[in-house]
Amino acid sequence: MNDVIVLFLFLAGIVLAGFLGTLFFKRTKFSDFILLMLLGLFIGPVFNLLGTDAVVFLRSITPFFAAFALAILLFEGGLRLNFYHVLKELPRTALFTLLVFVVSVVLIATILLLFGWNFLVALMVGAILGGTSSAIIVPMIQKASVSEETKTLLTLESSITDALCVIVTIALAQIILSQNIQFQVVLQGLVMAFSIAAVIGAIVGLFWIKLLRDESETKKYQYILSLAMLFLVYAITEYVGGNGAFSALVFGLVLGNAKEITKMLRMRSYAVALGITQFQSEISLFVRTFFFVYLGIIFVLTGFDWMILVIAVFVTFGILFARMLSVQALLRYAKNLVKDQKAIFSAMPRGLAAAVLATYPLTIGLTRGINVEQIVQLSFLVILFSNVAASLGIFHFEKEAKRLEEQKKVDKKIRAYSKRMDEMKI
């Protein structure tokens, strides 16, 4: 009975923490992500409130929870994206994402080589930590005061880079195992993963729109059935070799833009009910809150190597430098995004995908000559540091945006007053 009470208290605490965190962001403009991660640290490694067995169990389900969180949060991200903005931003976003990822991997690998790490292992860790986390970026950027173009850019970037991290990490791990370098295989894997995901997400999305429009019974349970279709899309895509997370984004994009897409395809018009997006927002609140608390809970403090802390600091600065170079290159060809450049620069936190991939070498038995524990500790520290940096950056951006908004109001009042004075003179 005590276990049931603890579980209920934990679940209630998660929901309340998520709600209070949202209010905290609205009031202070400082991200609640770090506070939630610290809460998880206190619950797990510091005070062990859940017990050792519960923490071990939570660590064991990391790959499953990562897939669940990505599917739910990217589905919501897709629902909120504008279809025409996506078509416009996709080519530029793909190039920007590839640039950020490559530069990040090279800089991280270089830093690790300077600390004496093996070349291929350094590259693999670079791939693990080379991309942003869509599970963090999507909710963070939805609350930020940025343009729709910027939201589209960062949502697409984070979903694409998740797939890049997974595919390149797995490929490099297999190369280390077999000592056989096949870059063609890596490239083919990337193209296939995104192509399959886009096709399945779009086809199932159109099929589901038709059912929602034509079958009255589906409308009674439209949200829970849409959620079932989401998991089906994810599972099918992963099974045939595609990227499930990207297919979830495409599925959400098709549903969220049903009216525009049906009109474009000359189908009978249909718009997805508002209830789906409202329910999805509530589910996402719980998932993203649990996501950050979960990251803190599964953090490993035992056998901590302090040299890893030093390396993590250098790696985080490498990520920041890679982001800065890439954003500057982007802004040369995207002048409309200049006003949001601080937000784009700040959108570089690592998340659960990095945590899952950090354990991948152990999963496939890649332990010879590799200290897997160091990779895990380094990954968790970089996740923490990059989220702190992102939170501080978004906080500064929001404060400046608020100041500019207030300045505009003052200028408007001054212009109105000057106009009245001129009229009185006349």
N, C-alpha and C positions, 0 to 999 in steps of 0.2 A: 504493500500500500504506500509506503514511503517513496518508492520509486515512481509510482504514479503521480504523487504530489509534486515531487521534484520535476518530473517531465512537464506537468501542467504549468507549474510556476515558470519553468524555462521558456515554454512556448508563449505564455502571456508576456513575459519579460521581453522576448524578441519583438513581438508586435508593438508593444509600448515604446521600446527603444527606437524602433524604426520611425514611429510617428513623432516622438520627441526629437529625433535626429532631423527629421524634415522641418519641424518648427525651428530648430536651432539654426539650420542653414538659412531659412527665410529671415530670421531675426539678425543673425550675425554675418551671413554670407561666407561662413567658414564651414568647409565640408565636414559632415558627420562621420565620414568613413574611418578616420583615424581613431575617433572616440570609440567606435564600434569594434575596431580591431583591438584596441587596448582593453575593452571590456572582455573580449574573448581571451586575451592573454591572462587576465586575472582569473577568469572562470577556469581556464585550462592549466597551462604550465605553472602559473604562480601559486594559486591556492588549491588547484585540483578539486574544484567543487563538484564536478560531475563524477569523479572517481576514475581510476586508471583504466578500468575495463571499458568505460564509456568512451574515453578519449581514444583508446586503441581502436575501438569500433569505428569511430568517426574518421580516423585516419585511413582505415581500410576501405571506406566508401568514397574516398576523395574523387576517384575517376567518375563514379556514378553521379555524385552531386555536381561535379563540374559540368557534365553533359546536361543535367537537368537545369542548372542555373543559366547556362548559355542559351539553351532552347527557349526558356521563359523570357529572359531579358532581351534577347535579340528579336523574338517575336513581337514584344512590345515596341522595340525600336523600329521595326518594320511598319507596324501599324501607324506610327506617328510620322513616318517619312513621306515626303511628297514625291510622287512617281516621276514627274517631269524634272524635279531637282536632281533625282538620282541619275536619270539618263544624262543630264547635263554634267554632273560632277564625276561620274564613274571613270572616264578615261584619265582625268587629272588626278583623281584619288588613287587609282591603281598605280600610277607612276610615283606619286608622292609616298605611298605606302611601301613600295618596293625600295625606294631610295632610303627612307627612314630605317627599314629593316636591315638592308645591306650595310649601311654605315654603322648602325648600332652593333651588328654582329662583328664587324671588322674591329671596331674600337674595343668592344668587350674582350674579344679574343686576344687583341694586342696587349691589353692590360694584364690578362691572365698569363700570357707568355712571359711578360716581364717579371711575374711572380713565380716563374718556373714551372708552369703547367704544361702538359703535353699539347702539341699543336691541334690534333683532331679533337681532343677533349675540350680544349679552349673554344674551338669553333662550335662544338655541340652545346656548351654552356651559353655561348653567344646567341645561338638559335633559341635556346630555352628562354632567355631573358631579352630577346631582340624585339619583341612586339608588345604593343599595349593590350590591355585587357578590356574586351567588349563588355564584360559583366560589370566593370567599373565605369568605363567611359559613357555607356548609354544612359544610365541614370544620372551621372554627374552632369553631362552636357545638356540633358533635358531641363535641368533646373537652372542652367547658366543663362546669362543675358547676352546670348549670341544670336547671329542671324540664322535663318533657315539653311542657307548654303553651308555655313560652318557646321551646323548640327548634322547635315547630310554627309559632309566630308569626314567628320570624326567618327560617325557611326559606321560608315562604310569602311573606313580605315581600320577600325578596331576589329570588325568582323573578318576582313581579309587577312589581317596580320595574325589573328588567332590560328587560321588555317596554315599560314606560312610557318609559324613556329612549330606546329605539330608535324607537318610534313617534312620540313628540313631537319628537325631534331631526330625523327625516326630514321630518316635516310642516313644521317651522319652516324647514328648509333649502329646501324647495320654495316656501314662502311668500316667502323672501328672493329666490329666483330669479324667481318670477312676480310678486312684489309684490301678491299677491292673498290676503287673509286669509280662511280658511274654517275656523272652529273646529268646525263641524258635522262636517266631514270627519275631523278629528282624533278627535272623540268616537266617531264610527262605526267608525273604524279600531281604537280600543282595545277596544270591545265585541266587534267581530268577531274580533279576534286571539285574545282569551281564550276566547270561546265555541267557536270552531273547534278550538282547542288542547285544551280540556277534553273535547269530544265525541270527537275522533279518538283522544286518549290513552286514554280510558275504553273505547271500543269495541274498539280493537286490543288493549288489555290483557285484556279479557274473552275475546276470541277466542283470544289466546295462552294464557291459563289453560286453556281448553278443550282446545287442542292438547296442551299439556304433560300434562294429566290423562289424555287418552284415547289418545294416540299414543305407543306405547312407544319408537319410534325417536327421537323428539324428546328424550327424557329422557337419551339417551346424550351428546348435545351441547347440553344445555339452556342452558348459560351463553353459549356463542358464538352460538347461535341467538337467544337473548334479546337479545344485543348487536346482532345484525343487525336484529331487529325494532325495537329502539330507534332505530337510524339510519333505518329505514324510516318510523317514526312521525314523526321530526323532519323528514325530507325531504318527506313528503306534506303535513304541516301547513304548512311554509313555502311549498310550491308553491301551496296553495289560499288563502294569505293569512293564515294563523294564526301564532301564536308558537311556534316549535319547542321553545324551552327549556321553556316551561310545559307543553307536551304531553309532554316527557320526564319532568317531575316527576309528572304525572298517571299516565303509564304505569308508572313505578316505584311510585307509591302503590297502584295496583290490584294489581300483582304482590306487593308487600310485605304487602298485607292480603287476599290471595286467600281465605283461610279465612273471614274475617268477611264479605267481600263475597259469596262464593258462598252462604253461609248466609242472608244478608239477601235475596238474589235467589231463594232456594229452588232453587239449583242443587246438583248433587252436590258435596259438600265436597271441597276440594283446598287444600293448603298448598304454596307454592313451596319447593323443597329448599333447605337451608341452604347448599349449595355455591354457589348463585348469589350470595348476599350475601357469602360469603367471597371468591370470585373478584373480585367487584365492589370490595371493600375494597382488594384488592391493586392492581387496575388504577387505582383512584382515587388511591392513594398515589403512583404514578408520574406520573399526569396533573397532580395538584395541585402536586407538587414541580417538575415541568417548567414548570408555569404561572408560578410565582413567579420561577424562574431566567430564564425567557423574558422576563418583564416587564423585568427588569434588563438583559438582553442587548440588547433593541431600544430602550432609552432613548437619546435623541438628545442628545449634549453639544455638537456642533459649532454654532457661531453662537449660543451661548446668550445670551439677553437677561436681565440681572440684575434688571430691573424686573419680569419675569415671576415671579421668585423672591419678590419682595415681594407681588405680587398673589396668588400661590399661598398664601402664609401667611394673608392676609386671607380668602381663599376657604375655606381649611380651617377657620378660626375661625367663618366663617359657617355652614359645614356642622355644626360642633359645636353652635352656638347653635340652629340649626333642629332638630337631633336632640333637644336638651335640652327645647325647647318642646313638641315632639311627644310625647316620652316622658311628660312631666308631664301632658299632656292625656289620654294613654292610661291612666295609672295612676289617674285619677279614676274611671274606669269599670271598671278591672280590678285590684281590690285584691289578687287572688291572685298578681299578677306583681311586687308591690312588692319582694319579697326579691331579685328578679333585675334590678332597675332599672339597676344599674351595667353589667351585661352587655348589656342591651337598648340602653342609651345608647352603649356601646362598639362595638356591631355596626353601624358606619357606614363601613367601608373601601370605597373605589372600586377597580375592577379592570380586567380585560381588556376588558369591554364599553365602558368609558369610553375606553380606548386605541383601540379599533376605531372608535368614533364620532367621535373627535377627527380622524381622517383622512377622514371621510365628505365634508366639504366639498370636499376635493381630488379625491375619487373622482368627484363629479358635476360637477366643473369650476367650483365656487363659489369663485372666487379674486378676483373684482373687488371691490376695497375691503375685502378680508378678508385678514389675515395668518394664513394657515393654520399656519405654523411656530410662531407664538405660541400658537395654540390647542393644538397638539400638545404643546409644552413645558409649558404650564400644566397640561394634563390629566395628564401623567406626574408632575409635581411634586405635584399634589394626590393622585394615587394613592399616591405614596410617603408623603406627610405623613399622610394619613388612615389608612394601614396602621400607621404608627408610633403614632399616637394610639390606634387600636383595640388594638394589642398591649399598650400601657401600661395601657389600661383593663381589658382581660381579665386581665392580670398582677395588677393590684391587686385585682380581683374574686376571682380564684382564691386569692390570699393570705388575703384576708378570709374566704372560705369555708372554707379549711383551718383558720384560727384558730378559727372558730365550731364546726367539727367537733371539734377538739381540746378546746374548752371544754365541749362537750356530753359528751364522754367523761369529763372530769374531774368534771363535775357528777353524772354517773351513778355514778361511783365513790364520790363523797362521800355521795350518797343511799343507796347500798348499805351504806357503812360506818356511816352514822347508823342505818340500819334494824337492823344487827347489834348495835350498841351498845344500842339500845332493847330488843331482844330479850333481851340479856344482863341488863339491869336488871330486866326482868320475871322 
